[in-house]
Amino acid sequence: MKNLDHYPKSIKKAVRYIKQDATKEQLEEIRRLIDYAIQRRNLKLE
């Protein structure tokens, strides 16, 4: 994975939260939210 230094602070914090504090249920919900946001953005860019 690329170094996180060039990403916004909010992304760094989210990744840190996922690595350290998120429960299994929270991980699944985060995955759904991120996948949805990425799909929407990809459609917008096409």
Summary of the structure (lengths in Angstrom):
residues: 46
radius of gyration: 12.3
end to end distance: 25.1
largest distance: 35.3
contacts: 77
relative contact order: 0.09
helix: 80%
strand: 0%
